[in-house]
């Protein structure tokens, strides 16, 4: 397999690798693909591989010092019933950034992970 045959991945810098693994596997349906915690772990959901890089990881060390905190970018997860997902996640003690926003393509809400990285839960318009 060559590098171009592999699927793409998204890297999120996190403060606590195990807390991030627990968040994504417990609440959002990811499975653990591999772990070198506390430095690094990766989780997968369908074709998405999410790289969780702790402060000691090479991914975090390669990030310029003037880039900090969660950005405006986010992963986008499609859900069948946004209201049911919101209720389920709130019942698990999670909170959201803002309210549900509706647009021509559907409805969405932003869920921060333990490090503040954003996850967009999106229900397409029927």
N, C-alpha and C positions, 0 to 999 in steps of 0.2 A: 504494500500500500504506500502510495506517495503522499506527501503532505497535502496535495490538492484533492486527494480522494477522501480525506477526512471531513467530517461536518464542522461547521463553524461553531465557535463558542463565544460566550460573553463573560468578561471578567468583572466581578464586583469586589472592591476593596472593602473588607469588613474588620471590625474591631475584635470580634470574638468568633473564630471559625466554628466552634462547636455550637454556639448559639445560632449562627446562620444556618448550619446544617439542620439543626432541630426545627427551625422556623420553616425552611423550604420543604423538608420531608414530612413534617407533622401537619402543616396547614395548607400546602399548595400542591401536593401530589408528586413531588420530586422523589427520586430514589438516589441513594448514595452510590456513586460510581467509584470513588476512591478517596482516601483520606491520609494526609500527613499532618493532621492537626497537632499542634496549634498553628502551624504555618499555613496550611493549604488543604482544601478539599474540593471535590467537584461532585455536583449533583446533576441528574438528568431528568428531563420530562419530555417524552417524545423525542423530536429531533434537536431539542435545545439542551446544550451542555453549559451549565453555569459554573464558572470557576470562582471559588470563594477564597480570596487571598487575604490572610491575616497580616499584621504589621511586620512580621519577620520574613515574609515570603519574598521571593525575587520579584514577583509582580508588583508588590507594594513598594519595594526598594527602587524599582525601575520608574516609578511614577514621580514626576517632578515635584519638589517640595511645595511649590506655589499652587498645586492642584490639591484642594482639600474638600472634605465633606461630600455629601451626595450631590450629584449634578441634576440636570433637568432630564437627562436620558433615563430610560427605564426599559425593562422587559415588558412584553405585552402578552398576557395570557387570556385566551378566549374562554368564556364560561357560558353555560347554557341558560342559567338563571341568576342574574346579577344580584337581585334582592335576596335570594336564598343564600348566596355566597356571603354577602355582607352580614346577614343574620348569623350564619354559622361562625364566621370569623370573629364577630363581636362577642358571641357567646363564649368563644375561646379566650376572650380577654384582649383581642387586638383592636387597635384603633386606626382610623384612616386619616389621610391628609385631604381635607376638603370634603365636599359633598359629591354626589353623583352628578355628572355632566352628560347632557344628551346632545347629540349632533346628528348630522345626516346619515352617518354610518351606524349609529347605535349609541349605547350608554356605557359610561366608564367611571371608575373611581380609582384613586391611588392608595396603595397600601405600602407603608414603609417597612423594610426589614429591620432587624435589630440595629444595624449600622446606619440606618436612614436612607439606604438605597431604595428606589421606588419600583414597585410592581404595579403595572396597570392591569386591572381586571376589566375585561371588555365583553359586553354582550352585543353582538351584531343585531342590527335591525332585521326583523323577520321579513 
